[in-house]
């Protein structure tokens, strides 16, 4: 059975449990608790689990009520009785949403019956878990989409920032830790699963290279499990990056992030006292945190997903953009297509920048790539894959390709090579031209007859595309209803 088939089988179990009042998101948390116990048996770290709570104890208990009582006792006490830090964190404040003992029996029996290795003896459990996270994110009712960035986008951001062995990377809005896991997998592929490294280098990659911070406990729990399944012993803080706790998060060689959209609850400003422009707009605060957290060696870099309003907002938005372009070389902005995130119609971008050694004058020009204008809407009928980024990757690298970029990359961008790229979606604006536009970065979209400009916001509005998005959202809802009806 393939990883995809296993993930579907486990996900379909949620439909069996619906009459127990279990939501998709609650189900994934429940699966995480149970899968971790099975994982400890498969991976050989069962000694970290108190003996009375080990996997075989659950499987061998024949009485459903006694099994249910044992499971509830496990969730209440395992974090207190185990000496393992990861177990303490994963089971912190754990509780079950199941109410019927027979449903717990079903889950345990099904998970115990799965063959977690394929014919090539490849461990599939990490892949299965990532598939479950993706299914949870695509289920609108779960609300988990805000913690999940599409894998094709994550992968291209990692490839273009070129992580290197020995560097420290961070995600201050970690969600389920997808960015850091992708960076880890990227480097494992370059080093034969770290086999070519010394023991000291391997230990650094596993324990120190990738870190994160997540505010929501359920997402934090999933992130810890995801890291564990991928062989990482990463530090993932359960804290608010925009609180005083975030001040200690600095000294990074790279940051990859998709900060949460919206404003802080109640519109209040963050409690950080080290951000120059405190705003009720969370993205502006996260952006400041990110470029301030980078090392000032001229090589530290970041790629950050941000909504359109960050590009054109006046007041604090304008001041933050100026500060960013002073302190960093903001060399590339990717205008992403709509429909790739959980909220239909959300318009987003990826900002790529390198921290300068000085505090002013680091951005000379900004390159824009338009993946939005005259692009098909992505969904079930048009899949969003890595192939969608081929044109952008070619322009970004100046046509040299990802392998050569990885060999040559030292934190700088070759503008001369970029100038040779002939692509109408690829445009460049000097810092002076951006200044003339009041430091608005809401530019770089192809002029098209079907696109009109809203003069008050400067945000492109395409009525035909907006209507198509709404129709696509309706189609998705109908597809889900059909699936539920069977």
Beta strands, then each sheet from edge to edge (+ up, - down):
strand 1: 169-171
strand 2: 210-214
strand 3: 236-238
strand 4: 254-257
strand 5: 301-307
strand 6: 328-335
strand 7: 348-355
strand 8: 365-370
strand 9: 426-430
strand 10: 452-453
strand 11: 460-461
sheet 1: 3+ 2+ 1+ 4+ 5+ 7- 6+ 8+ 9-
sheet 2: 10+ 11-
end
